[in-house]
Amino acid sequence: MTPDGAPALVTGASSGIGEAIARRLAGRSAPLVVTGRDAGRLDAVATATGAHAVAADLTTAAGRAAVVATCGEHGVGLVVHAAGIGAAGPFSGIDEAGVDAVLAADLAAPVQLTRALWPSVRSAHGHVVFVASIAALGVAGEAAYSAAKAGLRTFADALRLEEPGIGVTTVLPGAVDTPFLARRGYDRAFPRPVPADRVAAATLRAVERGRAEVFVPRWLRVASVVQGAAPGVFRWASPS
């Protein structure tokens, strides 16, 4: 999965999509580094996968430095940015601190961690994955979250243009059955949440095939096409 056995790093690995990806990477990369903020859950994932665990807050410079140091100096073959938080509800109801928290965790942290790891990724001719969201297209009731995920998607697009020798994949899942979704208070009957392992499988398959972007489930790509070709129809069809 990673070139010449270079380390793989998965953020947000203490639960949800990050955990599912780490479990699928077990035995496929040596070594595997996992990071998250919940030390207890992260240690359990590390024990199950044989990974090195780094409990860290990636919104801080110290947290990012700890992760970079653990990855070592020999190149990082695969980086999966799966960490993030959500914010649901009318934009008028979210305070300044709430907006800052979402932008810090979902956009600034992966951008800054990528910057810190970039020399190592380049030396390994590695691959970087950004777990964004279908919310990157714009979802009512998740304005700050949508902004962060749209920024992450565009950041990935720019990196792909700058560094054609490095794999860059963006994953845009719909609703995923994780604690993250429960904390957001998801209560829509459609689309039905998919298992986190389904997203993990699609993610690693996209890495293996060198795909630039993947939607989970795949039919969500239609939404992206409609948004670009007929934004009025997209707005009409989007849940509010």
Long-range contacts (C-beta under 8 A, 24 or more apart in sequence): 1-25, 1-28, 1-29, 1-77, 1-78, 1-204, 1-207, 1-208, 2-29, 2-77, 2-78, 2-124, 2-126, 2-127, 3-75, 3-77, 3-124, 3-125, 3-126, 4-75, 4-77, 4-124, 5-29, 5-30, 5-77, 6-74, 6-75, 6-76, 6-77, 6-78, 6-124, 6-126, 7-31, 7-32, 7-33, 7-71, 7-72, 7-74, 7-75, 7-76, 7-77, 8-32, 8-33, 8-76, 8-77, 8-78, 8-79, 8-80, 9-33, 9-34, 9-35, 9-67, 9-71, 9-76, 9-78, 9-79, 9-80, 9-117, 10-34, 10-35, 10-51, 10-80, 10-82, 11-35, 11-36, 11-58, 11-67, 11-79, 11-80, 11-81, 11-82, 11-83, 11-110, 11-113, 12-36, 12-81, 12-82, 12-83, 12-84, 12-131, 13-42, 13-45, 13-51, 13-82, 14-38, 14-41, 14-42, 14-45, 15-41, 15-178, 15-179, 15-180, 16-82, 16-176, 16-178, 16-179, 16-180, 16-196, 17-82, 17-131, 17-173, 17-176, 17-178, 17-196, 17-199, 17-200, 17-203, 18-80, 18-82, 18-83, 18-131, 19-45, 19-196, 20-195, 20-196, 20-197, 20-199, 20-200, 21-80, 21-82, 21-200, 21-203, 21-204, 22-49, 22-51, 23-48, 23-49, 23-197, 23-200, 24-197, 24-200, 24-201, 24-204, 25-49, 25-78, 25-204, 26-50, 26-51, 29-77, 29-78, 33-67, 33-70, 33-71, 35-67, 35-83, 36-83, 58-83, 58-105, 58-109, 58-110, 58-113, 59-101, 59-104, 59-105, 59-108, 59-109, 61-112, 64-109, 64-112, 64-113, 64-116, 65-116, 67-113, 68-113, 68-116, 68-117, 68-120, 71-117, 71-120, 73-120, 74-120, 74-124, 75-120, 75-121, 75-123, 75-124, 75-126, 76-117, 76-120, 76-121, 76-124, 76-126, 77-124, 77-126, 77-127, 78-126, 78-127, 78-128, 78-129, 78-207, 79-113, 79-114, 79-117, 79-121, 79-126, 79-127, 79-128, 79-129, 80-129, 80-131, 80-203, 81-110, 81-113, 81-114, 81-128, 81-129, 81-130, 81-131, 81-152, 82-129, 82-131, 83-109, 83-110, 84-131, 84-148, 84-180, 85-180, 86-142, 86-145, 86-180, 86-181, 86-183, 86-184, 87-142, 87-144, 87-145, 87-184, 88-141, 88-142, 88-145, 88-184, 88-185, 88-186, 89-141, 89-185, 90-141, 91-143, 91-144, 94-143, 94-144, 98-144, 99-144, 102-144, 102-145, 102-148, 103-144, 103-147, 103-148, 105-148, 106-145, 106-148, 106-149, 106-152, 107-147, 107-148, 107-149, 107-151, 107-152, 107-155, 110-152, 110-155, 111-152, 111-155, 114-159, 121-166, 122-163, 122-165, 122-166, 125-165, 125-166, 126-166, 126-167, 127-166, 127-167, 127-168, 127-169, 127-207, 128-156, 128-159, 128-166, 128-167, 128-168, 128-169, 129-168, 129-169, 129-170, 129-171, 129-203, 129-206, 129-207, 130-155, 130-156, 130-168, 130-169, 130-170, 130-171, 131-171, 131-173, 131-199, 131-203, 132-156, 132-170, 132-171, 132-172, 133-172, 133-173, 134-172, 134-173, 134-174, 134-215, 134-220, 134-223, 136-172, 137-223, 137-224, 137-227, 137-234, 138-227, 138-238, 139-238, 139-239, 140-238, 140-239, 140-240, 141-240, 142-184, 160-212, 167-207, 167-210, 168-212, 169-203, 169-206, 169-207, 169-211, 169-212, 169-213, 169-214, 170-212, 170-213, 170-214, 171-199, 171-202, 171-203, 171-206, 171-213, 171-214, 171-216, 172-213, 172-214, 172-215, 172-216, 172-220, 172-224, 173-199, 173-215, 173-216, 174-215, 174-216, 174-217, 174-220, 176-216, 188-239, 190-239, 191-217, 191-220
